[in-house]
Amino acid sequence: MTDTALPLTPDYDAWPIDADLDAVSFTARLVTVRWSDGRVSRYHGIWLRENAADETTVNPATRERILDLSALPAWPEIEGAEIDAAGALCVTFAPEDRRLRFHPGWLRAHDYDNAGDPEAPLVPVTLWHGGPDAGPDTLDASGLLDTDPGSEAEEGILAPALESVLGKGLVRLRGLPTDPGSLEAIAHRIGPIRDTNFGGLFNVKAKPDPDSNAYTSIALPPHTDLPTREYHPGLQMLHCLENSVEGGQAVMLDGFAVAEALRERDPDAWETLTRVRWCYANTARTTDHVWFEPMIRLDARGELLEVRIADFLRGPLQTAFEDVEPAYEALMALQRLLRDPAFAIRFTYAPGDLVIFDNRRLLHARDAFEGSTGHRWLQGCYMERDEIRSRYRMVQRARRQRRIGVEA
């Protein structure tokens, strides 16, 4: 019987067909296809067998893999390959004698033979500097909570906000409610909140007997939050409910831009801060969080992964004797850059403002304020980078689904 419908894919995503399969050839372990636009793609048989969408490979209810390759009777070899009437790639595998079909849109999207960097950021990373006229990307989000979750209207507000956070590490949303606790509903439009010893939602305002400098009216130097944790939160949200004080301007810097400037101007300091593990400690009355990590961390490809900077949360340096003075020299070189106004943007919170920023990239600070002149009340919460990436992928998926619907 000829298949006339496209097969499922091994995931829940939507994969538009931008080019059709035009021709196919094969050897025992390789399938080669030519597309209608001239591209040639090669797929290993073992890769195709593991990524099939049939019920022997994935659970159809969850789309999670159930195939154990080592349980196959032998290495899967290709007995036949063709393009069926629906335009799908059909491959017959031995020794199973199993015919499996592959969606052309999915195959094209996962063409590792012609792919660029599979780990490239969802949104290109843009480093930025500050200055007197600079400010965060600012968007009107006044109707966000009136939209249906997952709707195109919600996407219209969230998508550019997510892109700003993924690309620049920062966005400011305006026009949101100022009801205490409304931050929780806003945050859940992106993903779950991360609880810490400060709770799920925390209140940033001066209070008696504070357990953090944030809960005073003093100035705060540029820092990332909770560097004392093995995995410090990836995102922070600060929602302004009230602000009538004199002073208290927010200050933000792109920690990646500062780190790159240090690499260019003082390579020795850069190398030291990517290598020496500093002690970060928050030994409060009821908790005792301690972690050791470099101030600048790179990923496996040598790209910036995170900065971990908070002078008021550094414990005593515990490192090799010969690294102590170079470490402090590097620290002071970094501190001088952090004081350079060319890196900073400054702004005043207005009630209803919500700032979302990458806490493993952005440094935030605050000018001192005079509490007797009024009230300053921010509510905050933390979230993981994973959640904003997941939410943005869902936005992209919805766009592809609408596109397929239009084409159909």
Stockholm file with secondary structure:
# STOCKHOLM 1.0

chainA/1-408         MTDTALPLTPDYDAWPIDADLDAVSFTARLVTVRWSDGRVSRYHGIWLRENAADETTVNPATRERILDLSALPAWPEIEGAEIDAAGALCVTFAPEDRRLRFHPGWLRAHDYDNAGDPEAPLVPVTLWHGGPDAGPDTLDASGLLDTDPGSEAEEGILAPALESVLGKGLVRLRGLPTDPGSLEAIAHRIGPIRDTNFGGLFNVKAKPDPDSNAYTSIALPPHTDLPTREYHPGLQMLHCLENSVEGGQAVMLDGFAVAEALRERDPDAWETLTRVRWCYANTARTTDHVWFEPMIRLDARGELLEVRIADFLRGPLQTAFEDVEPAYEALMALQRLLRDPAFAIRFTYAPGDLVIFDNRRLLHARDAFEGSTGHRWLQGCYMERDEIRSRYRMVQRARRQRRIGVEA
#=GR chainA/1-408 SS CCCCSCCCCSSSCCCCCSSCEEEEEECSSEEEEEETTSCEEEEEHHHHHHTCCSTTTBCTTTCCBCCCGGGSSSCCEEEEEEECTTSCEEEEEETTTEEEEECHHHHHHTCTTTCCCTTCCSSCCCCCCCCTTCCCCEEECTTGGGSCTTSHHHHHHHHHHHHHHHHHSEEEEESCCCSTTHHHHHHTTTCCCBCBTTBSSEEESCCSSCSSGGGSSSCEEEECSCTTSTTCCSEEEEEEEEECSEECCEEEEEHHHHHHHHHHHCHHHHHHHHHSCEEEEEECSSCEEEEEECSEEECTTSCEEEECCCGGGBCCCCSCGGGHHHHHHHHHHHHHHHTCGGGEEEECCCTTCEEEEETTTEEEEECCEEGGGCCEEEEEEEECHHHHHHHHHHHHHHHHHHHHHHHC
#=GC SS_cons         CCCCSCCCCSSSCCCCCSSCEEEEEECSSEEEEEETTSCEEEEEHHHHHHTCCSTTTBCTTTCCBCCCGGGSSSCCEEEEEEECTTSCEEEEEETTTEEEEECHHHHHHTCTTTCCCTTCCSSCCCCCCCCTTCCCCEEECTTGGGSCTTSHHHHHHHHHHHHHHHHHSEEEEESCCCSTTHHHHHHTTTCCCBCBTTBSSEEESCCSSCSSGGGSSSCEEEECSCTTSTTCCSEEEEEEEEECSEECCEEEEEHHHHHHHHHHHCHHHHHHHHHSCEEEEEECSSCEEEEEECSEEECTTSCEEEECCCGGGBCCCCSCGGGHHHHHHHHHHHHHHHTCGGGEEEECCCTTCEEEEETTTEEEEECCEEGGGCCEEEEEEEECHHHHHHHHHHHHHHHHHHHHHHHC
//
